[in-house]
C-alpha cells in the first residue's frame, strides 16, 4: 500500500480491496454447506437443470429396493429415474439430519459401485456415465446424480441449497 | 428470510415495527431512527448467511468510499489552484441536469477525446478513474457470483472451484441501487451522505432482496425526513396485504399449473404453460414489489410503483414503460442516456438500443435464453419505431393488445426455458409445429381445474379491479371502511391458510 494517498477515501478503498481478496480466497476452503432452503425449493431448482422426461419421480419405496436404504432415515428424499434396466441415468435428492449423512452417502456410493460393475459387462457407455456420477453430500442435503452434464446439475444443487 | 415466511410475518416485522413506533413516539432524531432501520435491515439479511451478509456489507462500504473519493476528486478539480493541465473532468463542465432531456447527464465528448490523446487510464481525471475502479469491482463480484458458476459449469476443475461462489440473494438489485448513488454523485445530481443513510437506501429490508431498484437522487430527501403518518401506515398496510394476496393466492397457484405443464407437448398445454407463466411472473414480482412498497410506507418512505398494469399495454414500448419500471429507468438513466440516447446518429442509436437490451437480458441471467430474450425486446422496440409503429397506432385497440400479449408470451417462453432449443421447440408448438395433438388429458385437466384461477388472474391484471372497487364504493350502501377491513382481513386469513398448508413458492425474481 502506498505510504500516502492524495484522496483520504483511498485508504478505505485499499483496505476493502484487501479484505475482499482475503474473503474470496477463504471461500475456496469453506466447509460443507448447511442449508435453510426447503426441500421443495431445492428439488425444483435441481429438476430445472435436467431433462425431466428422463427423470420422472419414483415411489420412495423403490429406494429401499435399489439402494438398500430406508427412506424414512431422511427428512425428505426423492428418487428420479426411468424404469429401464438399460439406462444408468438416475438421481436421488435427499434432505437429512447431519447425523445420518454418512450412512446415506455410503448407500449412494454402494449403489454407484454396484451399477458400474453391472454395466461394465454389457453397456460400457452406461458404466462410464455411472463412473462420472456426482455424489455431493453437504451438511444436510445430498445429491446423487448419474446423467449428462453432472457439473451443471451439481452447480444448480449447490446454488439451491445456498438459497439462491 | 422471505416476506412471506412466518418468522418474518409474526416475529421480525411486528417486533421491529413496534420498536420503531416507540422510538418515533419518543421523538428520536431521524438520524438515529435510520441507524435502527439499517441495523434491523442487516439483521434481516443476515438470515441468508454470513457470506451473503459479507458481500452486502462490502458493496455498501466499497460504493460509499468510492462515492466519497469521487466527490473529493471533483471538489479538488473545481479548485482553481489545481493547474496540472490534465483533461477536463466531464462533471465539471456539466450543466444542471434536465430530467426531461434525453441528452446524457455526462457529456463524454470532451473528456473522451482528451483521454484518447493521453496515456490511457492513468491520464483520465481522478474522479473518472475512481468511477471505473468502483464499477469494475462491482462487476467483478457480479461476474464471480452470478455468471462464472454457470459459464464454467462445463469445465470440471474450474466448475468445482467456482461452485464455492453462490450468488447472494438480491445481489443484482442492491448492487444497482448502490451504483445509482455513485453515478448520481459523479454526475453531481446528489452530494454524498452518511454511511448510515446510504446503507439504509441500499439495504432497507423491504427491498434488498427483490427491489424495486433505488434511484438515489430521487430518494435522498426522504432519508432526512420520513414521518410515519396515519395515512402512510394505512397505505402501507393496504399495499402489503395486496402484494401478499397477489403472491400467495395467484402467483403460487399459477406456479402449480406451470410446474404441471412443463413437459406437456400438446398445443393447448404449451399455450397454457405460457399463459400461466405470464401471469405467475407478473403477480409474483408485482406482489413482492407491492409488499416492499407497503413496508417502506409503514416506515415513512415512499417508493414509486414498479409495475403499472403492463398487460394492458398496446405496444411493446408501452409494455416496457409499465414493467419493472425501476430497472428500465436505471438502464435508461445510467446506460442509455450516457451512451447518447437517441440524440446520436441512426446507427449509433440502434447500437445503443441493443446494448441496453442485451445488458438487460444479461442482468436477468447468465444463459443464452436471457440474452436472446433481451435482444428480442430491443428488436421489437426498434421494429415499432422504424417498421410498423404508425400502422400499429392506427389499428384497433383489441388487435394492438393481442399483438402485445402474443409477443410477450413468446418472449416469456424464451425467458423461462432452460435452453434456447427448448424455447424454440415450445414456440414451435405454439404454432402447431411438433405438437403431439391439439390437447391431451393433462392439458384439459389444468384447463378445467385452473379456469377460475386463470380468469381471476386475468381480471386482476387489468384495470377492472379498480373500476369494480369504484362501483362498489358508489353503489353499495355499506360502511366503506368496514367493508375494506373485512375484505383485507379475509384475504389475510386465506393467505395465511395457504402459507400454513405449505403451498407457497419461492419468489421467482430472487433468481435474478
Interface residues (C-beta under 8 A of the other chain):
Chain A: X6 X7 X8 X9 X10 X12 X13 X16 X17 X19 X20 X23 X24 X27 X28 X30 X36 X40 X41 X44 X48 X49 X52 X53 X149 X151 X152 X154 X155 X158 X159 X162 X163 X164
Chain B: X47 X48 X49 X51 X54 X58 X61 X62 X65 X66 X68 X69 X72 X73 X126 X130 X133 X137 X141 X144 X149 X150 X153 X154 X155 X156 X159 X160 X161 X163 X164 X165 X166 X167 X168 X169 X259 X262 X263 X418 X502 X505 X506 X510 X511
